Amino acid sequence: MSTTDWTTLESETSTTAPQCVNCGNQVTRQFARVFGDNRDVVHACPDCSTYREMKTSSFIPEQHR
């Protein structure tokens, strides 16, 4: 019987969750798809803005809209 070295996945290097560029809060990928810009970059999250501001895209810079 052979033994195989098993290594755990390091969450920081293998998968990265999106973060709000305004405050650095971690958000889900689904949140980034809904409230992020065309590249799923989140410019505001519930911790640093209101949902009304996020829906009106007032936090997204003009070049990313």
DOTOR-333623 format. One record per residue: chain; x, y, z of N, C-alpha, C in turn; residue in one letter. Coordinates in Angstrom, 3 decimals. Example, Ala and Ser with C-alpha at 12.3 -4.5 7.8 and 13.67 -1.06 7.14 Angstrom:
+----+----------+----------+----------+----------+----------+----------+----------+----------+----------+----+
: ch :      n.x :      n.y :      n.z :     ca.x :     ca.y :     ca.z :      c.x :      c.y :      c.z : aa :
+----+----------+----------+----------+----------+----------+----------+----------+----------+----------+----+
:  A :   13.190 :   -5.690 :    7.800 :   12.300 :   -4.500 :    7.800 :   13.200 :   -3.300 :    7.800 :  A :
:  A :   12.850 :   -2.250 :    7.080 :   13.670 :   -1.060 :    7.140 :   12.900 :    0.030 :    7.870 :  S :
+----+----------+----------+----------+----------+----------+----------+----------+----------+----------+----+
END
This chain:
+----+----------+----------+----------+----------+----------+----------+----------+----------+----------+----+
: ch :      n.x :      n.y :      n.z :     ca.x :     ca.y :     ca.z :      c.x :      c.y :      c.z : aa :
+----+----------+----------+----------+----------+----------+----------+----------+----------+----------+----+
:  A :    0.834 :   -1.165 :    0.000 :    0.000 :    0.000 :    0.000 :    0.892 :    1.245 :    0.000 :  M :
:  A :    0.664 :    2.127 :   -0.942 :    1.497 :    3.319 :   -1.033 :    0.862 :    4.461 :   -0.250 :  S :
:  A :    1.689 :    5.327 :    0.229 :    1.184 :    6.492 :    0.951 :    1.348 :    7.719 :    0.074 :  T :
:  A :    0.367 :    8.546 :    0.114 :    0.388 :    9.783 :   -0.661 :    0.408 :   10.954 :    0.301 :  T :
:  A :    1.293 :   11.886 :    0.048 :    1.319 :   13.080 :    0.884 :    0.100 :   13.911 :    0.577 :  D :
:  A :   -0.611 :   14.269 :    1.598 :   -1.817 :   15.076 :    1.450 :   -1.551 :   16.436 :    2.050 :  W :
:  A :   -1.857 :   17.460 :    1.278 :   -1.682 :   18.812 :    1.784 :   -3.020 :   19.528 :    1.725 :  T :
:  A :   -3.255 :   20.355 :    2.693 :   -4.505 :   21.103 :    2.722 :   -4.423 :   22.283 :    1.781 :  T :
:  A :   -5.577 :   22.726 :    1.331 :   -5.614 :   23.913 :    0.499 :   -5.494 :   25.139 :    1.384 :  L :
:  A :   -4.669 :   26.044 :    0.973 :   -4.565 :   27.289 :    1.712 :   -5.553 :   28.261 :    1.104 :  E :
:  A :   -6.518 :   28.677 :    1.887 :   -7.607 :   29.498 :    1.368 :   -7.116 :   30.821 :    0.801 :  S :
:  A :   -6.048 :   31.368 :    1.331 :   -5.580 :   32.665 :    0.858 :   -4.924 :   32.582 :   -0.510 :  E :
:  A :   -4.316 :   31.457 :   -0.832 :   -3.611 :   31.361 :   -2.099 :   -4.426 :   30.683 :   -3.187 :  T :
:  A :   -5.339 :   29.756 :   -2.834 :   -6.041 :   29.016 :   -3.868 :   -7.364 :   29.669 :   -4.262 :  S :
:  A :   -8.059 :   30.227 :   -3.323 :   -9.312 :   30.898 :   -3.643 :   -9.332 :   32.237 :   -2.928 :  T :
:  A :   -9.723 :   33.243 :   -3.641 :   -9.811 :   34.547 :   -3.011 :  -11.223 :   35.069 :   -3.168 :  T :
:  A :  -11.799 :   35.447 :   -2.081 :  -13.144 :   36.012 :   -2.099 :  -13.038 :   37.486 :   -2.450 :  A :
:  A :  -14.029 :   38.010 :   -3.142 :  -14.002 :   39.437 :   -3.484 :  -14.037 :   40.297 :   -2.229 :  P :
:  A :  -13.458 :   41.470 :   -2.343 :  -13.446 :   42.427 :   -1.243 :  -13.928 :   43.778 :   -1.737 :  Q :
:  A :  -14.496 :   44.533 :   -0.839 :  -14.915 :   45.899 :   -1.137 :  -13.660 :   46.756 :   -1.239 :  C :
:  A :  -13.517 :   47.489 :   -2.329 :  -12.329 :   48.327 :   -2.480 :  -12.419 :   49.588 :   -1.630 :  V :
:  A :  -13.611 :   49.913 :   -1.146 :  -13.787 :   51.100 :   -0.320 :  -13.348 :   50.850 :    1.124 :  N :
:  A :  -13.772 :   49.720 :    1.708 :  -13.460 :   49.463 :    3.118 :  -12.675 :   48.175 :    3.362 :  C :
:  A :  -12.533 :   47.310 :    2.346 :  -11.774 :   46.073 :    2.506 :  -12.570 :   44.909 :    3.057 :  G :
:  A :  -13.875 :   45.082 :    3.271 :  -14.716 :   44.009 :    3.786 :  -14.851 :   42.898 :    2.745 :  N :
:  A :  -14.804 :   41.643 :    3.202 :  -14.964 :   40.505 :    2.308 :  -16.440 :   40.316 :    1.978 :  Q :
:  A :  -16.756 :   40.095 :    0.697 :  -18.124 :   39.869 :    0.247 :  -18.177 :   38.566 :   -0.543 :  V :
:  A :  -19.382 :   38.073 :   -0.792 :  -19.537 :   36.833 :   -1.552 :  -19.404 :   37.111 :   -3.047 :  T :
:  A :  -19.151 :   36.065 :   -3.802 :  -19.051 :   36.206 :   -5.263 :  -20.394 :   36.641 :   -5.856 :  R :
:  A :  -21.478 :   36.125 :   -5.301 :  -22.805 :   36.517 :   -5.785 :  -23.042 :   38.005 :   -5.533 :  Q :
:  A :  -22.648 :   38.501 :   -4.382 :  -22.791 :   39.927 :   -4.080 :  -21.983 :   40.745 :   -5.089 :  F :
:  A :  -20.788 :   40.279 :   -5.429 :  -19.947 :   40.989 :   -6.402 :  -20.595 :   40.992 :   -7.783 :  A :
:  A :  -21.243 :   39.897 :   -8.171 :  -21.919 :   39.849 :   -9.474 :  -23.091 :   40.819 :   -9.525 :  R :
:  A :  -23.819 :   40.938 :   -8.408 :  -25.011 :   41.777 :   -8.388 :  -24.663 :   43.245 :   -8.199 :  V :
:  A :  -23.808 :   43.556 :   -7.234 :  -23.540 :   44.941 :   -6.876 :  -22.206 :   45.470 :   -7.374 :  F :
:  A :  -21.398 :   44.623 :   -7.992 :  -20.104 :   45.072 :   -8.501 :  -20.219 :   45.703 :   -9.874 :  G :
:  A :  -19.072 :   46.155 :  -10.389 :  -19.066 :   46.737 :  -11.724 :  -19.003 :   45.620 :  -12.775 :  D :
:  A :  -18.694 :   45.952 :  -14.010 :  -18.669 :   44.954 :  -15.090 :  -17.607 :   43.884 :  -14.900 :  N :
:  A :  -16.643 :   44.133 :  -14.035 :  -15.597 :   43.151 :  -13.731 :  -15.802 :   42.521 :  -12.362 :  R :
:  A :  -16.990 :   42.673 :  -11.790 :  -17.349 :   42.147 :  -10.468 :  -16.485 :   42.726 :   -9.353 :  D :
:  A :  -16.013 :   43.950 :   -9.534 :  -15.279 :   44.648 :   -8.484 :  -16.301 :   45.413 :   -7.647 :  V :
:  A :  -16.267 :   45.195 :   -6.344 :  -17.219 :   45.825 :   -5.433 :  -16.616 :   47.137 :   -4.933 :  V :
:  A :  -17.277 :   48.241 :   -5.250 :  -16.795 :   49.560 :   -4.841 :  -17.457 :   50.037 :   -3.559 :  H :
:  A :  -18.501 :   49.359 :   -3.096 :  -19.181 :   49.687 :   -1.846 :  -19.934 :   48.451 :   -1.370 :  A :
:  A :  -20.014 :   48.278 :   -0.063 :  -20.712 :   47.137 :    0.519 :  -21.638 :   47.631 :    1.633 :  C :
:  A :  -22.451 :   46.753 :    2.215 :  -23.368 :   47.190 :    3.271 :  -22.674 :   47.772 :    4.502 :  P :
:  A :  -21.403 :   47.452 :    4.700 :  -20.684 :   48.002 :    5.848 :  -20.279 :   49.460 :    5.659 :  D :
:  A :  -20.167 :   49.909 :    4.410 :  -19.686 :   51.280 :    4.193 :  -20.652 :   52.143 :    3.382 :  C :
:  A :  -21.801 :   51.588 :    2.983 :  -22.783 :   52.376 :    2.239 :  -24.164 :   51.754 :    2.395 :  S :
:  A :  -25.151 :   52.373 :    1.788 :  -26.509 :   51.838 :    1.832 :  -26.796 :   51.077 :    0.546 :  T :
:  A :  -27.816 :   50.228 :    0.595 :  -28.199 :   49.494 :   -0.616 :  -28.678 :   50.451 :   -1.706 :  Y :
:  A :  -29.290 :   51.529 :   -1.330 :  -29.748 :   52.514 :   -2.312 :  -28.547 :   53.090 :   -3.079 :  R :
:  A :  -27.480 :   53.433 :   -2.359 :  -26.280 :   53.945 :   -3.026 :  -25.655 :   52.886 :   -3.926 :  E :
:  A :  -25.642 :   51.636 :   -3.478 :  -25.054 :   50.572 :   -4.292 :  -25.874 :   50.321 :   -5.549 :  M :
:  A :  -27.194 :   50.400 :   -5.466 :  -28.048 :   50.152 :   -6.629 :  -27.958 :   51.274 :   -7.662 :  K :
:  A :  -27.681 :   52.491 :   -7.212 :  -27.588 :   53.605 :   -8.155 :  -26.191 :   53.732 :   -8.756 :  T :
:  A :  -25.278 :   52.886 :   -8.355 :  -23.895 :   52.837 :   -8.848 :  -23.139 :   54.137 :   -8.626 :  S :
:  A :  -23.492 :   54.865 :   -7.582 :  -22.785 :   56.114 :   -7.322 :  -21.347 :   55.890 :   -6.849 :  S :
:  A :  -21.034 :   54.668 :   -6.391 :  -19.678 :   54.374 :   -5.939 :  -18.778 :   53.849 :   -7.053 :  F :
:  A :  -19.362 :   53.501 :   -8.197 :  -18.568 :   52.942 :   -9.290 :  -17.980 :   54.075 :  -10.113 :  I :
:  A :  -16.658 :   54.093 :  -10.267 :  -16.065 :   55.134 :  -11.089 :  -16.581 :   55.090 :  -12.530 :  P :
:  A :  -16.633 :   56.201 :  -13.180 :  -17.203 :   56.341 :  -14.535 :  -16.582 :   55.350 :  -15.524 :  E :
:  A :  -15.282 :   55.113 :  -15.476 :  -14.617 :   54.233 :  -16.452 :  -14.952 :   52.769 :  -16.272 :  Q :
:  A :  -15.535 :   52.374 :  -15.120 :  -15.875 :   50.968 :  -14.864 :  -17.349 :   50.671 :  -15.064 :  H :
:  A :  -18.170 :   51.665 :  -15.371 :  -19.613 :   51.435 :  -15.526 :  -19.948 :   50.776 :  -16.829 :  R :
+----+----------+----------+----------+----------+----------+----------+----------+----------+----------+----+
END
